[in-house]
Amino acid sequence: MSEQAEKATRRRGDALEAAILDAAWDVLETDGWNGFTFGGVAERAHSSKPVLYRRWRNREELLRATLRRRGEVTRRELPDTGSLREDTVGVLAGLNQQSSSMIALLSMRLSALFQELSVSPAELRREVVGDRESGMATIVNRAVARGELGPKTPPLRVMTLPVDLLRHELMMTLEPAPPETIDQIVDEVFLPLVRAASGVVESSRKTVIGQPSSSPACTEPSAAPTPSSPCAAARPAATGKPSATPETLRHAQPDQPASQATGQSPQN
């Protein structure tokens, strides 16, 4: 017996199951669904078909277990830089690196799967993701807690939007997204939307969180602004005297030349 086979015979419990599922992923990646058989997986795992059948009744159960295992081993720690933008870029960069090959695999090599089984792409994704909280939800909630966003918790659809957009990009191109695509998703789509959804009001002068700008635009008619309106603050206070005009200046001091009444120096 070879050293490798002898080592394989000593595997038990969780260690044996993990080795089988890792081998199953390798088979799925190299041979596709048609090669994803109990015999092929057992051979790749240096195990036997009876060992597999004691754990999974059919290929669909083995596939689901394989995807759950893949989701566990590829899980990454969420970035926590103190910046919503940098955290979001970090999440997308990690997803871009890890998921491009998986998405291409599932879209191209599992096409036969949906003809044989009643499993949907959404179900496959749930097997990978599990019931854990969305990483983007955690990041957005942190930003709300530290005051980087407004007081309202944005809808989950808004919080997960950058991941959904990147996943769509990967599915459509079947290759990793370039860095500028990630920047566009974050800066041009996600950040403006999540700020508005959290209660951040954008003003032409400044950004105010949770309340309107302290200097709203004047919208009253110019004839009679109310004392408490923003228009009153934007205009000079009334002095009770009529405004000086060239006509009134000429008649105000008849003994003086018009040049002196207007403050201009006489011309020689």
FIDOPA-785268 format. One record per residue: x, y, z of N, C-alpha, C in turn; residue in three letters. Coordinates in nm, 3 decimals, always signed. Layout:
BEGIN
X_Y_Z_X_Y_Z_X_Y_Z_ala
...
# end
This chain:
BEGIN
+0.086_-0.121_+0.000_+0.000_+0.000_+0.000_+0.088_+0.124_+0.000_met
+0.057_+0.219_-0.087_+0.136_+0.340_-0.094_+0.113_+0.425_+0.029_ser
+0.207_+0.520_+0.051_+0.194_+0.610_+0.166_+0.069_+0.695_+0.156_glu
+0.035_+0.739_+0.034_-0.083_+0.823_+0.015_-0.210_+0.744_+0.045_gln
-0.218_+0.619_-0.004_-0.336_+0.537_+0.022_-0.346_+0.502_+0.169_ala
-0.231_+0.475_+0.233_-0.233_+0.443_+0.375_-0.281_+0.562_+0.457_glu
-0.239_+0.683_+0.418_-0.284_+0.803_+0.487_-0.433_+0.824_+0.468_lys
-0.483_+0.793_+0.345_-0.625_+0.811_+0.319_-0.709_+0.716_+0.402_ala
-0.660_+0.595_+0.427_-0.740_+0.499_+0.504_-0.755_+0.542_+0.649_thr
-0.670_+0.632_+0.699_-0.678_+0.674_+0.839_-0.771_+0.793_+0.858_arg
-0.823_+0.850_+0.750_-0.911_+0.966_+0.764_-1.046_+0.922_+0.818_arg
-1.099_+1.000_+0.909_-1.227_+0.967_+0.970_-1.310_+1.094_+0.983_arg
-1.441_+1.077_+0.993_-1.532_+1.184_+1.031_-1.522_+1.307_+0.942_gly
-1.508_+1.422_+1.009_-1.508_+1.550_+0.937_-1.390_+1.562_+0.842_asp
-1.276_+1.509_+0.880_-1.159_+1.517_+0.793_-1.181_+1.441_+0.663_ala
-1.242_+1.324_+0.673_-1.269_+1.245_+0.554_-1.373_+1.316_+0.466_leu
-1.478_+1.368_+0.528_-1.582_+1.436_+0.450_-1.527_+1.560_+0.380_glu
-1.443_+1.636_+0.450_-1.384_+1.755_+0.389_-1.298_+1.717_+0.269_ala
-1.221_+1.609_+0.283_-1.135_+1.565_+0.172_-1.220_+1.522_+0.052_ala
-1.330_+1.454_+0.078_-1.417_+1.410_-0.031_-1.479_+1.531_-0.103_ile
-1.527_+1.628_-0.025_-1.594_+1.744_-0.086_-1.494_+1.832_-0.161_leu
-1.371_+1.842_-0.111_-1.270_+1.916_-0.185_-1.238_+1.847_-0.317_asp
-1.232_+1.715_-0.312_-1.210_+1.640_-0.435_-1.329_+1.654_-0.529_ala
-1.449_+1.659_-0.474_-1.569_+1.675_-0.556_-1.567_+1.808_-0.629_ala
-1.521_+1.912_-0.561_-1.510_+2.042_-0.629_-1.409_+2.036_-0.742_trp
-1.297_+1.969_-0.720_-1.197_+1.955_-0.825_-1.255_+1.884_-0.947_asp
-1.333_+1.779_-0.922_-1.395_+1.706_-1.033_-1.493_+1.796_-1.107_val
-1.573_+1.869_-1.032_-1.671_+1.959_-1.093_-1.602_+2.065_-1.177_leu
-1.488_+2.113_-1.129_-1.415_+2.219_-1.198_-1.348_+2.168_-1.325_glu
-1.298_+2.048_-1.321_-1.223_+1.996_-1.437_-1.310_+1.917_-1.534_thr
-1.407_+1.843_-1.482_-1.484_+1.752_-1.566_-1.630_+1.794_-1.587_asp
-1.675_+1.897_-1.514_-1.812_+1.941_-1.529_-1.912_+1.844_-1.468_gly
-2.041_+1.874_-1.495_-2.147_+1.791_-1.435_-2.147_+1.648_-1.488_trp
-2.114_+1.631_-1.614_-2.113_+1.497_-1.671_-2.009_+1.407_-1.605_asn
-1.898_+1.465_-1.563_-1.795_+1.386_-1.495_-1.811_+1.381_-1.345_gly
-1.915_+1.450_-1.295_-1.938_+1.458_-1.150_-2.014_+1.333_-1.106_phe
-1.943_+1.223_-1.097_-2.001_+1.094_-1.058_-1.941_+1.048_-0.928_thr
-2.010_+0.955_-0.862_-1.958_+0.902_-0.736_-1.826_+0.831_-0.760_phe
-1.815_+0.762_-0.871_-1.690_+0.694_-0.901_-1.577_+0.791_-0.924_gly
-1.604_+0.899_-1.001_-1.501_+0.998_-1.028_-1.457_+1.072_-0.903_gly
-1.552_+1.106_-0.817_-1.518_+1.176_-0.693_-1.442_+1.083_-0.598_val
-1.487_+0.958_-0.587_-1.419_+0.862_-0.498_-1.275_+0.841_-0.542_ala
-1.255_+0.831_-0.672_-1.118_+0.812_-0.721_-1.032_+0.934_-0.692_glu
-1.087_+1.054_-0.714_-1.009_+1.176_-0.688_-0.980_+1.192_-0.539_arg
-1.069_+1.145_-0.454_-1.052_+1.159_-0.309_-0.976_+1.042_-0.248_ala
-0.933_+0.945_-0.331_-0.866_+0.824_-0.281_-0.955_+0.756_-0.177_his
-1.082_+0.743_-0.211_-1.178_+0.678_-0.123_-1.253_+0.573_-0.206_ser
-1.375_+0.543_-0.169_-1.454_+0.442_-0.240_-1.597_+0.488_-0.253_ser
-1.669_+0.431_-0.349_-1.808_+0.469_-0.370_-1.896_+0.436_-0.249_lys
-1.879_+0.321_-0.182_-1.963_+0.295_-0.064_-1.948_+0.402_+0.045_pro
-1.826_+0.456_+0.060_-1.806_+0.562_+0.159_-1.890_+0.685_+0.123_val
-1.895_+0.717_-0.005_-1.974_+0.832_-0.048_-2.124_+0.806_-0.031_leu
-2.169_+0.686_-0.067_-2.312_+0.656_-0.059_-2.362_+0.651_+0.085_tyr
-2.274_+0.629_+0.179_-2.317_+0.632_+0.320_-2.348_+0.774_+0.365_arg
-2.300_+0.874_+0.292_-2.321_+1.014_+0.330_-2.422_+1.087_+0.239_arg
-2.421_+1.054_+0.111_-2.509_+1.124_+0.017_-2.578_+1.020_-0.071_trp
-2.708_+1.036_-0.090_-2.786_+0.937_-0.162_-2.772_+0.950_-0.314_arg
-2.745_+1.071_-0.364_-2.739_+1.092_-0.508_-2.646_+1.209_-0.539_asn
-2.632_+1.236_-0.666_-2.540_+1.342_-0.708_-2.587_+1.480_-0.666_arg
-2.718_+1.502_-0.660_-2.767_+1.634_-0.619_-2.729_+1.662_-0.474_glu
-2.744_+1.565_-0.387_-2.705_+1.586_-0.247_-2.554_+1.609_-0.237_glu
-2.477_+1.536_-0.316_-2.332_+1.555_-0.315_-2.297_+1.694_-0.369_leu
-2.367_+1.739_-0.470_-2.342_+1.871_-0.526_-2.371_+1.980_-0.423_leu
-2.484_+1.972_-0.356_-2.520_+2.073_-0.255_-2.416_+2.077_-0.144_arg
-2.373_+1.960_-0.099_-2.271_+1.955_+0.006_-2.139_+2.013_-0.044_ala
-2.107_+1.989_-0.169_-1.983_+2.043_-0.227_-1.987_+2.194_-0.231_thr
-2.100_+2.251_-0.269_-2.112_+2.397_-0.275_-2.108_+2.459_-0.136_leu
-2.170_+2.393_-0.039_-2.163_+2.445_+0.099_-2.019_+2.446_+0.148_arg
-1.948_+2.340_+0.120_-1.807_+2.333_+0.160_-1.726_+2.443_+0.090_arg
-1.755_+2.466_-0.037_-1.680_+2.568_-0.109_-1.706_+2.706_-0.051_arg
-1.831_+2.732_-0.012_-1.863_+2.861_+0.050_-1.790_+2.880_+0.182_gly
-1.769_+2.773_+0.256_-1.700_+2.783_+0.385_-1.550_+2.810_+0.367_glu
-1.487_+2.741_+0.274_-1.342_+2.754_+0.261_-1.301_+2.882_+0.189_val
-1.394_+2.944_+0.115_-1.360_+3.067_+0.044_-1.408_+3.192_+0.118_thr
-1.466_+3.175_+0.235_-1.515_+3.290_+0.310_-1.397_+3.374_+0.359_arg
-1.412_+3.505_+0.346_-1.305_+3.598_+0.386_-1.354_+3.689_+0.498_arg
-1.258_+3.740_+0.575_-1.292_+3.838_+0.677_-1.331_+3.969_+0.610_glu
-1.435_+4.032_+0.663_-1.479_+4.159_+0.606_-1.378_+4.269_+0.637_leu
-1.347_+4.355_+0.543_-1.259_+4.469_+0.572_-1.327_+4.564_+0.669_pro
-1.249_+4.629_+0.752_-1.301_+4.726_+0.849_-1.203_+4.842_+0.857_asp
-1.203_+4.925_+0.754_-1.106_+5.034_+0.743_-1.155_+5.163_+0.808_thr
-1.283_+5.168_+0.846_-1.340_+5.293_+0.896_-1.395_+5.382_+0.787_gly
-1.394_+5.333_+0.663_-1.445_+5.409_+0.549_-1.541_+5.319_+0.471_ser
-1.662_+5.366_+0.450_-1.760_+5.287_+0.375_-1.710_+5.258_+0.234_leu
-1.651_+5.358_+0.171_-1.603_+5.337_+0.035_-1.494_+5.231_+0.029_arg
-1.394_+5.242_+0.116_-1.283_+5.148_+0.111_-1.327_+5.008_+0.150_glu
-1.418_+4.997_+0.245_-1.470_+4.864_+0.282_-1.543_+4.800_+0.165_asp
-1.624_+4.880_+0.095_-1.700_+4.826_-0.017_-1.608_+4.785_-0.131_thr
-1.509_+4.866_-0.161_-1.412_+4.830_-0.265_-1.340_+4.701_-0.226_val
-1.306_+4.687_-0.098_-1.238_+4.566_-0.054_-1.323_+4.442_-0.070_gly
-1.452_+4.452_-0.038_-1.542_+4.338_-0.054_-1.553_+4.298_-0.201_val
-1.570_+4.398_-0.288_-1.585_+4.368_-0.430_-1.456_+4.312_-0.490_leu
-1.343_+4.364_-0.446_-1.215_+4.312_-0.497_-1.197_+4.165_-0.458_ala
-1.232_+4.132_-0.333_-1.221_+3.993_-0.291_-1.317_+3.902_-0.366_gly
-1.440_+3.949_-0.384_-1.538_+3.872_-0.461_-1.493_+3.856_-0.605_leu
-1.436_+3.960_-0.661_-1.389_+3.955_-0.798_-1.279_+3.851_-0.815_asn
-1.195_+3.840_-0.716_-1.084_+3.745_-0.723_-1.130_+3.602_-0.703_gln
-1.224_+3.581_-0.612_-1.262_+3.446_-0.575_-1.372_+3.388_-0.663_gln
-1.466_+3.471_-0.703_-1.589_+3.418_-0.761_-1.588_+3.410_-0.912_ser
-1.494_+3.473_-0.977_-1.499_+3.473_-1.123_-1.492_+3.331_-1.179_ser
-1.401_+3.250_-1.126_-1.390_+3.113_-1.175_-1.511_+3.030_-1.136_ser
-1.565_+3.053_-1.014_-1.680_+2.977_-0.970_-1.803_+3.009_-1.054_met
-1.824_+3.137_-1.082_-1.941_+3.175_-1.160_-1.930_+3.123_-1.303_ile
-1.811_+3.134_-1.360_-1.793_+3.080_-1.495_-1.819_+2.930_-1.496_ala
-1.772_+2.861_-1.393_-1.791_+2.717_-1.384_-1.939_+2.683_-1.377_leu
-2.010_+2.750_-1.286_-2.150_+2.717_-1.266_-2.235_+2.754_-1.387_leu
-2.196_+2.858_-1.459_-2.277_+2.899_-1.574_-2.251_+2.814_-1.696_ser
-2.128_+2.760_-1.710_-2.093_+2.687_-1.831_-2.101_+2.536_-1.812_met
-2.047_+2.487_-1.701_-2.034_+2.343_-1.684_-2.153_+2.277_-1.619_arg
-2.241_+2.355_-1.556_-2.358_+2.297_-1.491_-2.484_+2.314_-1.573_leu
-2.471_+2.348_-1.700_-2.590_+2.369_-1.781_-2.674_+2.242_-1.789_ser
-2.608_+2.126_-1.792_-2.682_+2.000_-1.798_-2.755_+1.971_-1.668_ala
-2.707_+2.031_-1.559_-2.769_+2.004_-1.429_-2.915_+2.046_-1.427_leu
-2.945_+2.163_-1.485_-3.080_+2.215_-1.478_-3.176_+2.138_-1.569_phe
-3.122_+2.058_-1.659_-3.206_+1.974_-1.740_-3.245_+1.845_-1.667_gln
-3.166_+1.806_-1.569_-3.189_+1.680_-1.499_-3.258_+1.700_-1.364_glu
-3.228_+1.811_-1.297_-3.273_+1.828_-1.160_-3.362_+1.951_-1.148_leu
-3.440_+1.953_-1.042_-3.529_+2.067_-1.016_-3.463_+2.167_-0.924_ser
-3.338_+2.201_-0.951_-3.263_+2.296_-0.871_-3.240_+2.422_-0.953_val
-3.254_+2.536_-0.890_-3.238_+2.664_-0.960_-3.105_+2.727_-0.926_ser
-3.059_+2.824_-1.005_-2.936_+2.896_-0.970_-2.945_+2.963_-0.833_pro
-3.065_+3.012_-0.797_-3.080_+3.075_-0.666_-3.058_+2.975_-0.554_ala
-3.103_+2.852_-0.573_-3.082_+2.748_-0.472_-2.934_+2.714_-0.460_glu
-2.865_+2.708_-0.572_-2.721_+2.681_-0.567_-2.648_+2.792_-0.493_leu
-2.689_+2.916_-0.520_-2.625_+3.028_-0.451_-2.649_+3.021_-0.301_arg
-2.770_+2.984_-0.259_-2.798_+2.973_-0.116_-2.713_+2.867_-0.050_arg
-2.682_+2.762_-0.124_-2.594_+2.658_-0.067_-2.455_+2.714_-0.041_glu
-2.408_+2.802_-0.130_-2.275_+2.860_-0.113_-2.275_+2.964_-0.002_val
-2.376_+3.051_-0.002_-2.379_+3.163_+0.092_-2.427_+3.120_+0.229_val
-2.522_+3.027_+0.235_-2.579_+2.986_+0.363_-2.674_+3.091_+0.417_gly
-2.696_+3.089_+0.549_-2.790_+3.183_+0.611_-2.719_+3.296_+0.684_asp
-2.590_+3.315_+0.655_-2.519_+3.421_+0.724_-2.561_+3.558_+0.670_arg
-2.543_+3.659_+0.754_-2.581_+3.794_+0.715_-2.496_+3.841_+0.599_glu
-2.558_+3.919_+0.513_-2.484_+3.976_+0.401_-2.366_+4.057_+0.452_ser
-2.249_+4.037_+0.389_-2.132_+4.115_+0.429_-2.152_+4.263_+0.407_gly
-2.222_+4.299_+0.299_-2.247_+4.440_+0.273_-2.341_+4.500_+0.378_met
-2.436_+4.421_+0.428_-2.524_+4.472_+0.533_-2.444_+4.505_+0.658_ala
-2.348_+4.420_+0.691_-2.262_+4.446_+0.807_-2.182_+4.574_+0.787_thr
-2.127_+4.592_+0.669_-2.045_+4.710_+0.641_-2.129_+4.838_+0.646_ile
-2.249_+4.834_+0.588_-2.335_+4.953_+0.589_-2.381_+4.984_+0.730_val
-2.417_+4.883_+0.806_-2.459_+4.907_+0.945_-2.346_+4.969_+1.028_asn
-2.224_+4.930_+1.002_-2.110_+4.992_+1.070_-2.102_+5.140_+1.033_arg
-2.122_+5.171_+0.906_-2.114_+5.311_+0.862_-2.225_+5.395_+0.925_ala
-2.343_+5.338_+0.939_-2.452_+5.409_+1.006_-2.418_+5.433_+1.152_val
-2.361_+5.332_+1.218_-2.330_+5.342_+1.361_-2.223_+5.448_+1.388_ala
-2.127_+5.464_+1.300_-2.022_+5.562_+1.325_-2.054_+5.700_+1.268_arg
-2.176_+5.717_+1.213_-2.220_+5.847_+1.167_-2.177_+5.884_+1.028_gly
-2.123_+5.789_+0.954_-2.080_+5.819_+0.817_-2.200_+5.830_+0.723_glu
-2.311_+5.763_+0.760_-2.435_+5.772_+0.685_-2.541_+5.837_+0.773_leu
-2.660_+5.851_+0.717_-2.771_+5.907_+0.794_-2.822_+5.810_+0.898_gly
-2.926_+5.849_+0.972_-2.975_+5.767_+1.084_-3.059_+5.648_+1.041_pro
-3.107_+5.645_+0.917_-3.196_+5.537_+0.874_-3.115_+5.421_+0.815_lys
-3.160_+5.299_+0.845_-3.097_+5.181_+0.786_-3.148_+5.163_+0.644_thr
-3.062_+5.163_+0.544_-3.109_+5.148_+0.406_-3.171_+5.010_+0.384_pro
-3.257_+4.996_+0.285_-3.313_+4.865_+0.251_-3.204_+4.766_+0.213_pro
-3.230_+4.639_+0.239_-3.132_+4.536_+0.208_-3.098_+4.535_+0.060_leu
-3.195_+4.562_-0.026_-3.170_+4.564_-0.169_-3.065_+4.669_-0.205_arg
-3.069_+4.783_-0.135_-2.970_+4.888_-0.160_-2.834_+4.845_-0.106_val
-2.831_+4.784_+0.012_-2.704_+4.746_+0.073_-2.631_+4.640_-0.009_met
-2.704_+4.548_-0.069_-2.640_+4.440_-0.145_-2.621_+4.475_-0.293_thr
-2.660_+4.596_-0.332_-2.654_+4.632_-0.474_-2.514_+4.620_-0.534_leu
-2.406_+4.666_-0.469_-2.275_+4.655_-0.535_-2.235_+4.510_-0.563_pro
-2.266_+4.419_-0.472_-2.234_+4.278_-0.496_-2.318_+4.223_-0.610_val
-2.446_+4.260_-0.614_-2.532_+4.213_-0.722_-2.483_+4.264_-0.858_asp
-2.441_+4.389_-0.864_-2.393_+4.445_-0.990_-2.263_+4.377_-1.035_leu
-2.174_+4.351_-0.940_-2.049_+4.284_-0.978_-2.076_+4.140_-1.020_leu
-2.167_+4.072_-0.951_-2.200_+3.935_-0.990_-2.257_+3.932_-1.132_arg
-2.340_+4.029_-1.163_-2.394_+4.037_-1.300_-2.281_+4.059_-1.401_his
-2.188_+4.145_-1.366_-2.073_+4.170_-1.455_-1.994_+4.042_-1.479_glu
-1.971_+3.965_-1.373_-1.895_+3.841_-1.387_-1.971_+3.739_-1.471_leu
-2.101_+3.731_-1.451_-2.180_+3.636_-1.527_-2.183_+3.671_-1.676_met
-2.187_+3.801_-1.706_-2.198_+3.843_-1.845_-2.064_+3.831_-1.920_met
-1.954_+3.855_-1.850_-1.824_+3.856_-1.917_-1.745_+3.727_-1.895_thr
-1.778_+3.653_-1.788_-1.706_+3.530_-1.753_-1.557_+3.555_-1.734_leu
-1.525_+3.673_-1.683_-1.387_+3.706_-1.650_-1.387_+3.813_-1.541_glu
-1.276_+3.825_-1.467_-1.273_+3.925_-1.360_-1.298_+4.065_-1.411_pro
-1.366_+4.145_-1.330_-1.396_+4.283_-1.368_-1.272_+4.369_-1.348_ala
-1.246_+4.465_-1.435_-1.131_+4.556_-1.417_-1.155_+4.649_-1.299_pro
-1.048_+4.703_-1.239_-1.064_+4.790_-1.121_-1.154_+4.910_-1.146_pro
-1.150_+4.967_-1.268_-1.233_+5.084_-1.293_-1.382_+5.050_-1.288_glu
-1.418_+4.927_-1.320_-1.558_+4.887_-1.309_-1.602_+4.884_-1.164_thr
-1.517_+4.834_-1.077_-1.549_+4.832_-0.934_-1.561_+4.975_-0.882_ile
-1.471_+5.064_-0.923_-1.479_+5.204_-0.880_-1.610_+5.268_-0.926_asp
-1.652_+5.240_-1.048_-1.776_+5.297_-1.099_-1.896_+5.245_-1.022_gln
-1.897_+5.117_-0.991_-2.008_+5.060_-0.914_-2.018_+5.128_-0.778_ile
-1.904_+5.151_-0.715_-1.904_+5.209_-0.580_-1.934_+5.358_-0.584_val
-1.861_+5.434_-0.666_-1.867_+5.580_-0.662_-1.988_+5.638_-0.734_asp
-2.026_+5.578_-0.846_-2.130_+5.638_-0.929_-2.269_+5.581_-0.902_glu
-2.275_+5.462_-0.843_-2.406_+5.399_-0.822_-2.435_+5.380_-0.673_val
-2.347_+5.308_-0.604_-2.380_+5.267_-0.468_-2.377_+5.381_-0.367_phe
-2.268_+5.456_-0.361_-2.256_+5.559_-0.257_-2.365_+5.665_-0.265_leu
-2.394_+5.722_-0.382_-2.505_+5.819_-0.385_-2.638_+5.759_-0.341_pro
-2.664_+5.634_-0.380_-2.792_+5.572_-0.346_-2.802_+5.539_-0.198_leu
-2.696_+5.484_-0.140_-2.703_+5.445_+0.001_-2.705_+5.567_+0.091_val
-2.641_+5.676_+0.051_-2.649_+5.800_+0.129_-2.790_+5.856_+0.130_arg
-2.853_+5.858_+0.013_-2.991_+5.908_+0.008_-3.085_+5.818_+0.087_ala
-3.066_+5.686_+0.077_-3.155_+5.593_+0.147_-3.137_+5.598_+0.298_ala
-3.020_+5.644_+0.344_-2.996_+5.651_+0.489_-3.039_+5.785_+0.549_ser
-3.082_+5.879_+0.466_-3.128_+6.007_+0.518_-3.030_+6.120_+0.502_gly
-2.925_+6.101_+0.424_-2.831_+6.209_+0.397_-2.888_+6.295_+0.286_val
-2.901_+6.425_+0.312_-2.956_+6.518_+0.215_-2.842_+6.595_+0.153_val
-2.832_+6.588_+0.020_-2.726_+6.659_-0.050_-2.770_+6.803_-0.076_glu
-2.688_+6.900_-0.036_-2.715_+7.041_-0.062_-2.605_+7.096_-0.149_ser
-2.635_+7.207_-0.219_-2.533_+7.268_-0.304_-2.422_+7.329_-0.222_ser
-2.449_+7.359_-0.093_-2.348_+7.420_-0.008_-2.277_+7.319_+0.080_arg
-2.354_+7.226_+0.136_-2.292_+7.127_+0.223_-2.385_+7.008_+0.236_lys
-2.334_+6.900_+0.293_-2.412_+6.781_+0.316_-2.456_+6.778_+0.461_thr
-2.585_+6.764_+0.483_-2.639_+6.761_+0.617_-2.698_+6.624_+0.642_val
-2.666_+6.563_+0.754_-2.714_+6.430_+0.784_-2.842_+6.440_+0.866_ile
-2.948_+6.380_+0.817_-3.070_+6.366_+0.893_-3.161_+6.487_+0.892_gly
-3.124_+6.598_+0.832_-3.210_+6.715_+0.831_-3.180_+6.799_+0.707_gln
-3.274_+6.888_+0.669_-3.250_+6.970_+0.550_-3.135_+7.067_+0.572_pro
-3.087_+7.124_+0.464_-2.980_+7.222_+0.473_-3.025_+7.343_+0.554_ser
-2.933_+7.402_+0.632_-2.964_+7.519_+0.714_-2.978_+7.645_+0.631_ser
-2.943_+7.640_+0.504_-2.952_+7.756_+0.416_-3.029_+7.720_+0.290_ser
-3.162_+7.700_+0.304_-3.239_+7.661_+0.186_-3.247_+7.773_+0.086_pro
-3.279_+7.736_-0.036_-3.288_+7.837_-0.142_-3.411_+7.923_-0.122_ala
-3.400_+8.050_-0.161_-3.513_+8.143_-0.151_-3.610_+8.115_-0.265_cys
-3.736_+8.090_-0.229_-3.837_+8.061_-0.331_-3.955_+8.157_-0.324_thr
-3.950_+8.261_-0.235_-4.062_+8.353_-0.222_-4.054_+8.462_-0.327_glu
-4.170_+8.524_-0.358_-4.166_+8.639_-0.450_-4.079_+8.749_-0.394_pro
-4.019_+8.823_-0.483_-3.924_+8.925_-0.440_-3.991_+9.042_-0.372_ser
-4.126_+9.056_-0.383_-4.191_+9.175_-0.332_-4.197_+9.177_-0.181_ala
-4.232_+9.066_-0.118_-4.259_+9.073_+0.025_-4.216_+8.945_+0.095_ala
-4.089_+8.926_+0.123_-4.047_+8.809_+0.200_-4.089_+8.823_+0.345_pro
-4.124_+8.709_+0.408_-4.159_+8.713_+0.549_-4.033_+8.727_+0.632_thr
-4.044_+8.783_+0.755_-3.922_+8.805_+0.836_-3.846_+8.678_+0.867_pro
-3.917_+8.565_+0.880_-3.849_+8.441_+0.919_-3.804_+8.359_+0.800_ser
-3.830_+8.405_+0.680_-3.796_+8.324_+0.563_-3.648_+8.337_+0.531_ser
-3.594_+8.237_+0.459_-3.453_+8.246_+0.416_-3.428_+8.362_+0.323_pro
-3.535_+8.411_+0.256_-3.516_+8.523_+0.165_-3.480_+8.649_+0.242_cys
-3.539_+8.665_+0.366_-3.512_+8.785_+0.444_-3.366_+8.791_+0.484_ala
-3.308_+8.673_+0.517_-3.167_+8.671_+0.558_-3.074_+8.700_+0.442_ala
-3.124_+8.672_+0.321_-3.039_+8.692_+0.204_-3.045_+8.833_+0.149_ala
-3.133_+8.918_+0.207_-3.148_+9.054_+0.157_-3.110_+9.154_+0.264_arg
-3.068_+9.277_+0.226_-3.032_+9.379_+0.326_-3.154_+9.417_+0.408_pro
-3.131_+9.443_+0.535_-3.240_+9.484_+0.624_-3.290_+9.621_+0.584_ala
-3.424_+9.643_+0.599_-3.483_+9.772_+0.564_-3.444_+9.877_+0.667_ala
-3.415_+10.003_+0.623_-3.373_+10.111_+0.713_-3.481_+10.213_+0.735_thr
-3.595_+10.201_+0.666_-3.703_+10.299_+0.678_-3.685_+10.419_+0.588_gly
-3.577_+10.429_+0.514_-3.551_+10.540_+0.424_-3.560_+10.492_+0.281_lys
-3.606_+10.580_+0.193_-3.613_+10.538_+0.053_-3.474_+10.518_-0.005_pro
-3.468_+10.427_-0.097_-3.339_+10.399_-0.160_-3.295_+10.518_-0.244_ser
-3.165_+10.545_-0.243_-3.111_+10.656_-0.321_-3.105_+10.619_-0.467_ala
-3.156_+10.712_-0.548_-3.149_+10.694_-0.693_-3.088_+10.820_-0.753_thr
-3.042_+10.816_-0.875_-2.988_+10.939_-0.936_-3.087_+11.054_-0.933_pro
-3.220_+11.027_-0.950_-3.319_+11.134_-0.951_-3.332_+11.199_-0.815_glu
-3.336_+11.118_-0.709_-3.351_+11.175_-0.574_-3.225_+11.248_-0.532_thr
-3.110_+11.203_-0.578_-2.986_+11.272_-0.543_-2.979_+11.412_-0.606_leu
-3.033_+11.425_-0.725_-3.030_+11.556_-0.790_-3.117_+11.659_-0.717_arg
-3.229_+11.615_-0.659_-3.321_+11.707_-0.592_-3.295_+11.719_-0.442_his
-3.208_+11.633_-0.388_-3.184_+11.636_-0.243_-3.105_+11.759_-0.203_ala
-3.009_+11.803_-0.279_-2.925_+11.919_-0.247_-2.917_+12.007_-0.371_gln
-3.017_+12.100_-0.389_-3.021_+12.179_-0.513_-2.909_+12.279_-0.525_pro
-2.847_+12.318_-0.412_-2.741_+12.419_-0.419_-2.608_+12.361_-0.460_asp
-2.599_+12.225_-0.461_-2.471_+12.162_-0.495_-2.477_+12.111_-0.638_gln
-2.365_+12.111_-0.704_-2.363_+12.051_-0.838_-2.399_+11.903_-0.830_pro
-2.454_+11.854_-0.936_-2.492_+11.712_-0.937_-2.373_+11.622_-0.916_ala
-2.254_+11.669_-0.958_-2.135_+11.586_-0.938_-2.103_+11.568_-0.793_ser
-2.127_+11.672_-0.708_-2.099_+11.660_-0.564_-2.206_+11.573_-0.497_gln
-2.333_+11.585_-0.544_-2.440_+11.505_-0.482_-2.419_+11.357_-0.506_ala
-2.358_+11.323_-0.615_-2.336_+11.181_-0.643_-2.202_+11.133_-0.595_thr
-2.122_+11.225_-0.533_-1.992_+11.185_-0.481_-1.884_+11.179_-0.584_gly
-1.911_+11.235_-0.705_-1.810_+11.230_-0.811_-1.732_+11.361_-0.813_gln
-1.610_+11.355_-0.853_-1.526_+11.476_-0.865_-1.564_+11.554_-0.987_ser
-1.575_+11.684_-0.977_-1.610_+11.767_-1.094_-1.499_+11.758_-1.198_pro
-1.543_+11.763_-1.321_-1.446_+11.760_-1.430_-1.410_+11.902_-1.472_gln
-1.287_+11.928_-1.496_-1.239_+12.059_-1.537_-1.263_+12.077_-1.686_asn
# end
